[in-house]
Amino acid sequence: MARSPKQEARALTADERDLVAKSRPPALRSLTDGALATLLKRTRERRNRARTVAERQRRELRGKARARGAAPSRADEGSRLKLSVLMTAVQRLDAETERRRRAKAKTSLVASARKALALKQKAGRAAAPSTRRGADTGPRGKARITVQDHVPRSTRGRVRKQVARAQAKRDARPR
């Protein structure tokens, strides 16, 4: 459901209006990474507080909890509206943070690829023939790995025979 700016302004405090205004596109792109992280943290705190208040008011309306204020709450539309406005602001801030993270990762990847290419070109073709294997060099041998056996052969045979006897007993049972 679309909300008018007038409805949003009525539901939010002055500080919250400032936070929501900074989470919108023109102001959002001009924020530094540190300012964006701070804004996201503050907006999340406000959203969590609004969520708690809205839940409490809903419980009061249903009669599940006693009234916390001077008078019991009669409606919770205002707190629900505040919660939804702050939730959309947090979503916008999260999306911007993720967009910046992806852009930073991409530039880092491109920089490391360029660096690797430069190193490869610097090494030149001199190293290439020595690393290639041809018919004249023969196959590569693998070193044998000796595994120390901790179980004596006599024990292995005895256990194998014991298992075979047990299986034969099970197979001979009537069904």
Secondary structure per residue as TSV (DSSP state, phi and psi in degrees):
chain	resnum	aa	ss	phi	psi
A	1	M	-	360.0	131.2
A	2	A	-	-76.0	141.5
A	3	R	-	-116.1	140.4
A	4	S	-	-81.0	154.5
A	5	P	H	-59.3	-30.4
A	6	K	H	-66.2	-42.5
A	7	Q	H	-63.2	-43.6
A	8	E	H	-62.2	-44.8
A	9	A	H	-62.2	-36.0
A	10	R	H	-70.4	-32.2
A	11	A	H	-81.5	-22.1
A	12	L	S	-105.0	156.2
A	13	T	-	-80.7	172.7
A	14	A	H	-62.5	-41.6
A	15	D	H	-65.3	-41.4
A	16	E	H	-67.8	-36.3
A	17	R	H	-61.2	-39.7
A	18	D	H	-63.9	-43.2
A	19	L	H	-62.3	-43.9
A	20	V	H	-67.6	-38.3
A	21	A	H	-64.1	-38.5
A	22	K	H	-70.7	-18.9
A	23	S	T	-86.4	-0.9
A	24	R	S	-91.8	154.5
A	25	P	H	-45.2	-52.7
A	26	P	H	-61.8	-43.2
A	27	A	H	-77.7	-27.9
A	28	L	H	-66.5	-41.2
A	29	R	H	-70.0	-23.9
A	30	S	T	-85.0	-7.5
A	31	L	S	-74.7	145.8
A	32	T	-	-78.1	169.7
A	33	D	H	-63.7	-40.6
A	34	G	H	-65.2	-42.7
A	35	A	H	-66.6	-35.5
A	36	L	H	-65.3	-43.0
A	37	A	H	-63.5	-41.9
A	38	T	H	-64.4	-44.6
A	39	L	H	-62.1	-41.7
A	40	L	H	-63.4	-41.5
A	41	K	H	-63.7	-46.9
A	42	R	H	-64.4	-39.8
A	43	T	H	-67.5	-38.6
A	44	R	H	-63.3	-41.8
A	45	E	H	-60.5	-44.9
A	46	R	H	-63.9	-40.2
A	47	R	H	-63.6	-43.2
A	48	N	H	-63.0	-40.2
A	49	R	H	-64.0	-44.8
A	50	A	H	-63.7	-37.0
A	51	R	H	-63.7	-43.5
A	52	T	H	-62.2	-45.4
A	53	V	H	-63.8	-43.1
A	54	A	H	-63.9	-41.2
A	55	E	H	-64.4	-42.3
A	56	R	H	-62.3	-44.7
A	57	Q	H	-64.4	-38.4
A	58	R	H	-63.4	-39.6
A	59	R	H	-66.1	-38.7
A	60	E	H	-63.8	-42.3
A	61	L	H	-63.3	-37.2
A	62	R	H	-80.5	-9.2
A	63	G	T	84.2	16.8
A	64	K	S	-86.5	-19.2
A	65	A	S	-137.8	155.0
A	66	R	-	-79.3	159.3
A	67	A	-	-68.2	137.2
A	68	R	-	-94.5	-22.9
A	69	G	S	-97.3	-168.3
A	70	A	S	-66.2	-37.1
A	71	A	S	-127.2	147.5
A	72	P	-	-66.0	147.3
A	73	S	-	-71.4	142.5
A	74	R	-	-101.5	-26.7
A	75	A	-	-151.2	156.9
A	76	D	-	-126.5	21.4
A	77	E	H	-63.4	-39.9
A	78	G	H	-63.8	-44.4
A	79	S	H	-70.9	-33.5
A	80	R	H	-67.1	-38.4
A	81	L	H	-64.9	-45.0
A	82	K	H	-58.8	-44.0
A	83	L	H	-61.6	-44.5
A	84	S	H	-68.3	-36.4
A	85	V	H	-64.5	-44.7
A	86	L	H	-68.8	-33.4
A	87	M	H	-65.5	-42.3
A	88	T	H	-67.1	-34.1
A	89	A	H	-64.8	-41.9
A	90	V	H	-64.5	-39.1
A	91	Q	H	-62.6	-41.8
A	92	R	H	-63.4	-43.0
A	93	L	H	-66.4	-39.8
A	94	D	H	-62.1	-42.6
A	95	A	H	-63.3	-41.0
A	96	E	H	-66.9	-40.6
A	97	T	H	-61.6	-44.0
A	98	E	H	-66.0	-39.6
A	99	R	H	-61.7	-44.0
A	100	R	H	-66.2	-37.9
A	101	R	H	-63.6	-43.6
A	102	R	H	-65.1	-40.2
A	103	A	H	-64.6	-41.2
A	104	K	H	-64.9	-40.9
A	105	A	H	-64.9	-39.2
A	106	K	H	-66.3	-44.8
A	107	T	H	-65.0	-36.0
A	108	S	H	-65.3	-41.7
A	109	L	H	-64.1	-43.1
A	110	V	H	-64.0	-41.8
A	111	A	H	-63.8	-42.2
A	112	S	H	-70.0	-33.6
A	113	A	H	-66.8	-41.2
A	114	R	H	-64.0	-39.8
A	115	K	H	-64.1	-42.5
A	116	A	H	-64.2	-40.8
A	117	L	H	-63.6	-42.3
A	118	A	H	-63.0	-41.8
A	119	L	H	-64.2	-39.2
A	120	K	H	-66.4	-41.5
A	121	Q	H	-69.4	-34.2
A	122	K	H	-65.9	-38.9
A	123	A	H	-64.7	-31.4
A	124	G	T	74.8	-165.8
A	125	R	T	-91.1	-3.8
A	126	A	S	-63.6	-36.3
A	127	A	S	-81.8	-18.9
A	128	A	H	-62.9	-49.8
A	129	P	H	-63.2	-33.9
A	130	S	H	-71.1	-24.6
A	131	T	H	-87.1	-18.6
A	132	R	-	-81.6	144.7
A	133	R	-	-108.8	137.5
A	134	G	-	-124.0	-168.7
A	135	A	T	-68.6	-29.1
A	136	D	T	-74.6	-21.4
A	137	T	T	-88.7	-19.1
A	138	G	-	83.7	175.2
A	139	P	-	-75.1	155.2
A	140	R	-	-82.7	134.7
A	141	G	-	-91.2	150.7
A	142	K	-	-106.6	136.1
A	143	A	-	-69.5	139.2
A	144	R	-	-76.6	140.0
A	145	I	-	-108.5	120.8
A	146	T	-	-95.3	130.4
A	147	V	-	-104.9	129.3
A	148	Q	-	-77.9	126.5
A	149	D	-	-93.8	123.1
A	150	H	-	-92.5	-14.1
A	151	V	S	-105.2	123.9
A	152	P	-	-66.6	154.4
A	153	R	H	-62.6	-36.4
A	154	S	H	-63.3	-38.2
A	155	T	H	-68.6	-40.0
A	156	R	H	-60.3	-45.2
A	157	G	H	-64.4	-43.0
A	158	R	H	-61.5	-45.2
A	159	V	H	-66.6	-40.1
A	160	R	H	-62.0	-42.9
A	161	K	H	-66.4	-38.5
A	162	Q	H	-62.8	-42.1
A	163	V	H	-66.2	-39.5
A	164	A	H	-64.2	-41.6
A	165	R	H	-63.0	-44.6
A	166	A	H	-62.0	-40.5
A	167	Q	H	-66.9	-38.5
A	168	A	H	-64.4	-39.3
A	169	K	H	-60.9	-45.5
A	170	R	H	-64.1	-37.5
A	171	D	H	-70.9	-29.7
A	172	A	H	-80.1	-14.2
A	173	R	S	-62.9	143.6
A	174	P	-	-72.3	150.1
A	175	R	-	-94.6	360.0
